Each structure stands twice: as C-alpha cells, then as structure tokens.
Amino acid sequence: MEIFYARETDIFQFQFMELITFEYMLESLRYNNSTIHFGSLADSGFEELLEKEYGSSKKIILTDETVGELWIEDLITSFPVLSHAEIIQIPPGEDFKSIEVCTQIWEALSEYQIGRNDLIINFGGGVITDLGGFVASLFKRGLRFINIPTTLLSQVDASVGGKTGVDLGPYKNQIGVFSDAEHVFIDPRFLGTLSDDQLLSGFTEMLKHGLIASEEHWNNLIALSKVDSQIDIELILQSVNIKKQIVEVDHKETGIRKNLNFGHTIGHAIEGYKLANDKPILHGFAVAWGMVAEAELSLMKGLITRDINEEIKNKIESKYPKISMDPSDFKDIIKLMYNDKKNRENKIQFTLISGIGMAVYDQNVTDKEILDVLKKVF
Ligand code: GLY
C-alpha cells in the first residue's frame, strides 16, 4: 500500500414523500448543519465559499489515483484558492477502505501540522467520502470536511447523510461514526468519465429511493431508455431530496432511515459472498437484484400485489445482468445476513415495501422464507 503525498501542488409517514413538489430551480438543499449544492462547481460558489468560510484554513484534498489522474489538475487550476492545498492520494478500491489506511492518513495530517481550524476536501467516490469523513471526524476530535462526490453512487447516496466509516476485513462499514460534511458539491460533470456499469450501479440507489418513498421518482427513472446519457441534475436532485428528507428526521437510523436499506440485506450478502469468492460484482448490481428478491419477500408477506412485484422484477431485469449463483451458495449467503447491522436479538430484520413508494422496516423473515426467495429469484 502506498500513499502518495504531493506537497504544495500545488413519526413521519412514508406517504408524505408523495406530497413533495420538486423545485427544480433549487440549487441547494439544507439539512442539519449540512448544505448540498447542485450544479457545476464553478457556478455553485465553491471558490467564494472556500474563501469566506475557510479562508484561514489549511486545505487537504483526499482523493484516489483514478480520480487524481482524471480531475485533480482541473480542480487545482480552476480554483486558485486550492493552489496551496496538500493532496493525499490513495490507491482506488474498497480494499483500501481500512483502518490501516486511515492511520497512514492521520500520520500525514500530523506531518502537515493540520489543526482543528483546517479543512479536508474528500474528492472521489464512495470509498473516499466514507473514509475521508471518518478520518476527518476522528482527527483531533473532529475536523471540518467537504465532499465532492465524483460517482453517481456517492452523489445520490454515500456522500449525503453523514455515514462515514471503514470496513473490517470482509465486513463492510463495521467501524464508523455519523458525521456530516459541512458542504456537499454535486457536479454532474464528473459523471462524464464513468463507465456505463458504474452509472448503472449508482442508478440502483435512485431506483431504491423511488421504491421506498416516491412512485413519481420511480416512474421518472424507469421511463429512461438509456441510463448513461439520460441521467441529469434534476433526477439527481429528486433522488437526493428523498434521502435528505429521511436523514434529517432520523440521522442515527433508529427508525425511518432503515428504509434506505431496502434491497441491501440480500444485496450486501451477495456482494460479500461474491467478493470472498474472488468474483466481485458492483454494489449497485448486487443491490438491484437484492431489491428483486426483497420485493418477492414483500409479496410473500402479502405486502404488495403480484402486479407490483412483476413490474419491479421486469424493470430491473431489463437493465441489470442476472447474477449467477449456485443453490449450494444460498446457505452461506444467509449466514452472511446474520452480521447485518440492523439485526436484533439475532433475527434478520428486513426493510420491505408495501407498495411503490412505501416501505416498512423491522420485518422479521425466517431463514426458510429467505431460502425460498433465493431459489425463486436466482
Ligand atoms: N446508504 C444508506 C444510508 O445512508 O442510510
């Protein structure tokens, strides 16, 4: 593992979501102490904000090699306020979302004599915003940080809502804290260098927001014939607005925020199982099929109709490649679900849906029911 340092480079009801009228002209959303800005960085007042709110702060940009290569020069040269920022660049990928990497970054921050008044800018995908937020929140009991998410997944999900953390061996996000970025800048320009698969992976979280909270959003999304060329800032804003309305009432996930886990109990287990068997798949692909399976569970529990279940299955099947699995895998996949953070009293707790745009959390499901669904869907 190598870190490269470049010095001086230079009781809300779910239905309430249906009542939202999206204000497309909105350029920012606020919740708790966080502001989410939409649109090009230059037009979002990024430079002015850095000067006004963080003028006397040293600035550290945390990124990974992929984003660094594609965008760092552009960022530094477009915003003179960053010309003296220190850049910490880590290798890309989930493997580096670890406490060991945090330790190395904390050592670098000490070397740079970073103090409480200074600022970390997390510039990258979900790994960077999760890890960077965690690093900032613990260093000297908390530095301020800004997120500039560069993937669709981190724009619509990871960078918003204050979940920060790292993995512990095979277990995702086991070590972490809730801590919000002071500002999140969502600039769709960064999506231009993503592959179709990466876009589709982020698109899953948008579909999830529709399924749990807004039929209108779901309909807008499934109407797209091509995800890569048709995702725009208005759809991203709709999606983030749904997440924002959930996390602002239940930041610590004691209630309604659990709805955001729809598709993830089975999805995470599949993702973890595939990774452990050296056949990694994208998070959003695993969660998309996790949503198909959890919709099927919702049908089994009598929460949704056959027609709704069919609609979800057909729409996802038409966009996401089927995940190949052998029935002999299912026992191990169910075992992995027992490590889910939402479980209580050693029972697997699911978030299921009770319609398109409506979710119910803390649903007990037996191993037999999960097994039946896995056999049916995969
Ligand atoms: N990604 C789910 C959440 O932020 O709660």
Boltz pocket constraint, residues with backbone or C-beta under 6 A from the ligand:
constraints:
  - pocket:
      binder: B
      contacts: [[A, 157], [A, 158], [A, 160], [A, 161], [A, 163], [A, 257], [A, 260], [A, 261]]
      max_distance: 6.0
